[in-house]
Protein backbone atom coordinates (compact mmCIF):
# COMPACT_ATOMS: atom_id res chain seq x y z
CA UNK A 1 0.00 0.00 0.00
CA UNK A 2 2.89 2.35 0.80
CA UNK A 3 4.66 1.60 -2.49
CA UNK A 4 1.38 2.01 -4.37
CA UNK A 5 0.64 5.40 -2.82
CA UNK A 6 4.17 6.71 -3.35
CA UNK A 7 4.40 5.56 -6.99
CA UNK A 8 0.89 6.58 -8.05
CA UNK A 9 1.18 9.87 -6.18
CA UNK A 10 4.40 10.84 -7.94
CA UNK A 11 2.94 9.68 -11.26
CA UNK A 12 0.68 12.76 -11.28
CA UNK A 13 3.78 14.94 -11.55
CA UNK A 14 5.27 12.78 -14.30
CA UNK A 15 1.98 12.63 -16.19
CA UNK A 16 1.77 16.41 -16.21
CA UNK A 17 5.32 16.54 -17.60
CA UNK A 18 4.59 13.76 -20.10
CA UNK A 19 1.64 15.64 -21.59
CA UNK A 20 4.10 18.30 -22.76
CA UNK A 21 5.56 15.70 -25.14
CA UNK A 22 2.51 13.63 -26.12
CA UNK A 23 -1.25 14.18 -26.51
CA UNK A 24 -3.34 12.76 -23.65
CA UNK A 25 -4.87 9.70 -25.32
CA UNK A 26 -1.56 8.76 -27.00
CA UNK A 27 0.24 9.00 -23.65
CA UNK A 28 -2.40 6.82 -21.95
CA UNK A 29 -2.25 4.23 -24.77
CA UNK A 30 1.55 4.13 -24.78
CA UNK A 31 1.85 3.56 -21.03
CA UNK A 32 -0.83 0.84 -21.15
CA UNK A 33 0.87 -1.04 -23.98
CA UNK A 34 4.26 -0.62 -22.30
CA UNK A 35 2.89 -1.89 -18.99
CA UNK A 36 1.30 -4.95 -20.63
CA UNK A 37 4.54 -5.82 -22.45
CA UNK A 38 6.54 -5.47 -19.22
CA UNK A 39 4.20 -7.89 -17.41
CA UNK A 40 4.21 -10.45 -20.24
CA UNK A 41 8.02 -10.31 -20.16
CA UNK A 42 7.90 -10.87 -16.39
CA UNK A 43 5.62 -13.90 -16.88
CA UNK A 44 8.03 -15.33 -19.42
CA UNK A 45 11.09 -14.79 -17.21
CA UNK A 46 9.29 -16.32 -14.21
CA UNK A 47 8.25 -19.33 -16.26
CA UNK A 48 4.56 -18.76 -15.62
CA UNK A 49 1.88 -19.64 -18.19
CA UNK A 50 0.81 -16.88 -20.57
CA UNK A 51 -2.63 -18.32 -21.36
CA UNK A 52 -5.73 -16.29 -20.55
CA UNK A 53 -8.02 -17.54 -17.77
CA UNK A 54 -11.70 -16.51 -17.80
CA UNK A 55 -11.44 -14.48 -21.03
CA UNK A 56 -14.98 -13.05 -20.88
CA UNK A 57 -14.66 -11.82 -17.30
CA UNK A 58 -11.15 -10.49 -17.95
CA UNK A 59 -12.39 -8.56 -20.98
CA UNK A 60 -15.15 -7.01 -18.85
CA UNK A 61 -12.59 -5.98 -16.22
CA UNK A 62 -10.29 -4.56 -18.91
CA UNK A 63 -13.01 -2.47 -20.54
CA UNK A 64 -14.16 -0.96 -17.23
CA UNK A 65 -11.08 -0.96 -15.03
CA UNK A 66 -8.57 0.11 -17.68
CA UNK A 67 -10.20 1.47 -20.84
CA UNK A 68 -13.17 3.37 -19.37
CA UNK A 69 -11.20 4.57 -16.35
CA UNK A 70 -8.31 5.96 -18.38
CA UNK A 71 -10.56 7.39 -21.10
CA UNK A 72 -12.68 9.33 -18.60
CA UNK A 73 -9.62 10.35 -16.57
CA UNK A 74 -7.77 11.56 -19.67
CA UNK A 75 -10.84 13.34 -21.04
CA UNK A 76 -11.26 15.08 -17.66
CA UNK A 77 -7.65 16.27 -17.88
CA UNK A 78 -8.32 17.67 -21.35
CA UNK A 79 -11.51 19.45 -20.27
CA UNK A 80 -10.46 20.70 -16.85
CA UNK A 81 -6.70 20.54 -16.60
CA UNK A 82 -4.53 18.49 -14.29
CA UNK A 83 -5.80 20.07 -11.10
CA UNK A 84 -8.44 18.97 -8.66
CA UNK A 85 -10.76 17.70 -11.38
CA UNK A 86 -8.41 14.76 -11.95
CA UNK A 87 -8.34 14.02 -8.22
CA UNK A 88 -12.08 13.39 -8.39
CA UNK A 89 -11.28 9.85 -9.54
CA UNK A 90 -10.16 9.21 -5.96
CA UNK A 91 -13.79 9.39 -4.89
CA UNK A 92 -13.66 5.74 -5.98
CA UNK A 93 -13.78 4.47 -2.35
CA UNK A 94 -17.22 6.09 -1.90
CA UNK A 95 -18.66 4.16 -4.85
CA UNK A 96 -16.87 0.98 -3.80
CA UNK A 97 -18.35 1.27 -0.31
CA UNK A 98 -21.83 1.60 -1.82
CA UNK A 99 -21.36 -1.42 -4.13
CA UNK A 100 -19.37 -3.77 -1.87
CA UNK A 101 -22.33 -4.63 0.38
CA UNK A 102 -24.95 -5.62 -2.25
CA UNK A 103 -22.49 -7.25 -4.69
CA UNK A 104 -19.82 -8.74 -2.39
CA UNK A 105 -21.58 -8.98 0.95
CA UNK A 106 -18.93 -6.81 2.61
CA UNK A 107 -20.31 -4.73 5.46
CA UNK A 108 -18.61 -2.00 7.46
CA UNK A 109 -19.08 -2.33 11.20
CA UNK A 110 -18.28 -0.37 14.35
CA UNK A 111 -15.05 1.60 14.36
CA UNK A 112 -14.54 0.80 10.67
CA UNK A 113 -17.11 3.53 9.95
CA UNK A 114 -14.95 6.04 11.86
CA UNK A 115 -11.89 5.13 9.77
CA UNK A 116 -13.86 5.46 6.54
CA UNK A 117 -15.42 8.76 7.60
CA UNK A 118 -12.03 10.28 8.53
CA UNK A 119 -10.39 9.25 5.26
CA UNK A 120 -13.27 10.39 3.04
CA UNK A 121 -13.68 13.68 4.93
CA UNK A 122 -9.98 14.32 4.43
CA UNK A 123 -10.32 13.65 0.70
CA UNK A 124 -13.23 16.12 0.54
CA UNK A 125 -11.08 18.83 2.16
CA UNK A 126 -8.26 18.21 -0.35
CA UNK A 127 -10.55 18.26 -3.39
CA UNK A 128 -12.54 21.24 -2.11
CA UNK A 129 -15.57 20.70 -4.38
CA UNK A 130 -17.05 24.01 -3.21
CA UNK A 131 -14.19 25.97 -4.80
CA UNK A 132 -13.60 24.05 -8.03
CA UNK A 133 -13.61 26.25 -11.14
CA UNK A 134 -13.69 23.42 -13.70
CA UNK A 135 -16.62 22.90 -16.05
CA UNK A 136 -19.52 20.63 -15.15
CA UNK A 137 -18.46 18.23 -17.93
CA UNK A 138 -14.96 17.96 -16.49
CA UNK A 139 -16.29 17.20 -13.01
CA UNK A 140 -18.70 14.61 -14.43
CA UNK A 141 -15.88 12.91 -16.34
CA UNK A 142 -13.75 12.75 -13.19
CA UNK A 143 -16.63 11.13 -11.29
CA UNK A 144 -17.27 8.68 -14.15
CA UNK A 145 -13.61 7.63 -13.97
CA UNK A 146 -14.08 6.97 -10.24
CA UNK A 147 -17.24 4.92 -10.83
CA UNK A 148 -15.50 2.90 -13.57
CA UNK A 149 -12.61 2.13 -11.20
CA UNK A 150 -15.07 1.09 -8.48
CA UNK A 151 -16.99 -1.22 -10.83
CA UNK A 152 -13.69 -2.74 -11.97
CA UNK A 153 -12.75 -3.31 -8.31
CA UNK A 154 -16.00 -5.21 -7.69
CA UNK A 155 -15.52 -7.29 -10.86
CA UNK A 156 -11.96 -8.23 -9.86
CA UNK A 157 -13.11 -9.33 -6.39
CA UNK A 158 -15.92 -11.43 -7.91
CA UNK A 159 -13.49 -13.09 -10.33
CA UNK A 160 -10.99 -13.82 -7.54
CA UNK A 161 -13.74 -15.43 -5.44
CA UNK A 162 -14.89 -17.74 -8.25
CA UNK A 163 -11.69 -19.01 -9.85
CA UNK A 164 -7.96 -19.10 -9.23
CA UNK A 165 -6.05 -16.73 -11.49
CA UNK A 166 -2.41 -15.73 -11.66
CA UNK A 167 -2.39 -12.09 -10.56
CA UNK A 168 0.42 -11.04 -12.90
CA UNK A 169 -1.33 -12.74 -15.83
CA UNK A 170 -4.65 -11.10 -14.98
CA UNK A 171 -2.99 -7.68 -14.79
CA UNK A 172 -1.12 -8.19 -18.07
CA UNK A 173 -4.17 -9.32 -20.01
CA UNK A 174 -6.44 -6.58 -18.67
CA UNK A 175 -3.85 -3.94 -19.59
CA UNK A 176 -3.42 -5.37 -23.09
CA UNK A 177 -7.18 -5.61 -23.71
CA UNK A 178 -7.83 -2.22 -22.16
CA UNK A 179 -5.16 -0.63 -24.32
CA UNK A 180 -7.03 -1.44 -27.55
CA UNK A 181 -9.74 1.27 -27.20
CA UNK A 182 -7.06 3.75 -26.08
CA UNK A 183 -4.93 3.04 -29.16
CA UNK A 184 -7.99 3.48 -31.39
CA UNK A 185 -8.83 6.81 -29.73
CA UNK A 186 -5.23 7.99 -30.06
CA UNK A 187 -5.39 7.25 -33.80
CA UNK A 188 -8.89 8.65 -34.43
CA UNK A 189 -8.84 11.81 -32.28
CA UNK A 190 -6.92 14.54 -34.16
CA UNK A 191 -4.06 15.92 -32.11
CA UNK A 192 -0.37 16.74 -32.28
CA UNK A 193 2.28 14.07 -32.75
CA UNK A 194 4.31 12.61 -29.90
CA UNK A 195 7.70 14.25 -29.46
CA UNK A 196 10.06 11.34 -28.84
CA UNK A 197 13.00 12.54 -26.75
CA UNK A 198 15.20 11.22 -23.94
CA UNK A 199 13.16 12.94 -21.17
CA UNK A 200 9.86 11.61 -22.57
CA UNK A 201 11.24 8.09 -22.97
CA UNK A 202 12.32 8.22 -19.31
CA UNK A 203 8.87 9.42 -18.22
CA UNK A 204 7.16 6.77 -20.35
CA UNK A 205 9.44 4.03 -19.02
CA UNK A 206 8.62 4.91 -15.39
CA UNK A 207 4.87 5.31 -15.97
CA UNK A 208 4.74 2.08 -18.01
CA UNK A 209 6.85 -0.20 -15.82
CA UNK A 210 6.30 1.23 -12.33
CA UNK A 211 3.05 3.23 -12.39
CA UNK A 212 1.14 0.89 -14.70
CA UNK A 213 2.66 -2.62 -14.66
CA UNK A 214 3.91 -2.81 -11.07
CA UNK A 215 1.24 -0.68 -9.40
CA UNK A 216 -1.75 -2.22 -11.17
CA UNK A 217 -0.41 -5.64 -10.18
CA UNK A 218 0.03 -4.39 -6.59
CA UNK A 219 -3.55 -3.10 -6.65
CA UNK A 220 -4.90 -6.54 -7.68
CA UNK A 221 -2.59 -8.16 -5.09
CA UNK A 222 -4.09 -5.95 -2.35
CA UNK A 223 -7.62 -6.73 -3.56
CA UNK A 224 -6.80 -10.43 -3.30
CA UNK A 225 -5.94 -10.05 0.38
CA UNK A 226 -8.27 -7.35 1.72
CA UNK A 227 -11.97 -6.48 1.47
CA UNK A 228 -12.79 -4.23 -1.48
CA UNK A 229 -13.88 -1.30 0.71
CA UNK A 230 -10.70 -1.48 2.80
CA UNK A 231 -8.43 -1.76 -0.24
CA UNK A 232 -10.18 1.18 -1.92
CA UNK A 233 -9.69 3.40 1.13
CA UNK A 234 -5.99 2.50 1.18
CA UNK A 235 -5.40 4.30 -2.15
CA UNK A 236 -6.34 7.63 -0.53
CA UNK A 237 -2.67 7.96 0.33
CA UNK A 238 -2.10 8.63 -3.39
CA UNK A 239 -3.66 12.12 -3.59
CA UNK A 240 -1.76 13.03 -0.42
CA UNK A 241 1.55 12.05 -2.04
CA UNK A 242 0.53 13.83 -5.24
CA UNK A 243 -0.24 17.01 -3.32
CA UNK A 244 2.99 16.85 -1.31
CA UNK A 245 5.02 16.21 -4.49
CA UNK A 246 3.48 19.09 -6.40
CA UNK A 247 3.87 21.52 -3.51
CA UNK A 248 7.47 20.55 -2.67
CA UNK A 249 8.77 20.22 -6.25
CA UNK A 250 6.96 23.27 -7.62
CA UNK A 251 7.54 25.45 -4.56
CA UNK A 252 3.84 26.11 -3.96
CA UNK A 253 2.54 26.98 -0.51
CA UNK A 254 0.36 24.59 1.46
CA UNK A 255 -3.12 25.68 2.41
CA UNK A 256 -4.38 24.99 5.92
CA UNK A 257 -7.41 23.09 4.64
CA UNK A 258 -5.16 20.81 2.55
CA UNK A 259 -2.94 20.03 5.54
CA UNK A 260 -6.03 19.24 7.63
CA UNK A 261 -7.32 16.97 4.84
CA UNK A 262 -4.00 15.10 4.67
CA UNK A 263 -4.00 14.64 8.45
CA UNK A 264 -7.55 13.26 8.41
CA UNK A 265 -6.67 10.81 5.65
CA UNK A 266 -3.62 9.76 7.68
CA UNK A 267 -5.77 9.17 10.77
CA UNK A 268 -8.26 7.14 8.73
CA UNK A 269 -5.54 4.96 7.20
CA UNK A 270 -3.89 4.45 10.60
CA UNK A 271 -7.23 3.36 12.04
CA UNK A 272 -7.66 0.91 9.16
CA UNK A 273 -4.20 -0.53 9.82
CA UNK A 274 -4.90 -0.81 13.54
CA UNK A 275 -8.23 -2.55 12.91
CA UNK A 276 -6.62 -5.03 10.52
CA UNK A 277 -3.76 -5.70 12.96
CA UNK A 278 -6.17 -6.32 15.85
CA UNK A 279 -8.27 -8.64 13.69
CA UNK A 280 -5.20 -10.66 12.70
CA UNK A 281 -4.12 -10.90 16.37
CA UNK A 282 -7.57 -12.22 17.34
CA UNK A 283 -7.51 -14.83 14.58
CA UNK A 284 -4.06 -16.02 15.70
CA UNK A 285 -5.14 -16.16 19.35
CA UNK A 286 -8.20 -18.31 18.62
CA UNK A 287 -7.59 -22.00 19.44
CA UNK A 288 -7.77 -24.44 16.55
ABEGO torsion letter per residue (X at the ends): XAAAAAAAAAAAAAAAAAAAABBAAAAAAAAAAAAAAAAAAAAAAAGBBABBBGAAAAAAAAAAAAAAAAAAAAAAAAAAEABAAAAAAAAAAAAAAAAAAAAAGBBBBEAAAAAAAAAAAAAAAAAGAAABABBAAAAAAAAAAAAAAAAAAAAAAAAAAABBBBAAAAAAAAAAAAAAAAAAAAAABBBBBBBBBAAAAAAAAAAAAAAAAAAAAAAAAAAAABBAAAAAAAAAAAAAAAAAAAAAAAGBBBBAAAAAAAAAAAAAAAAAAAAAAAAAAAAAABBX
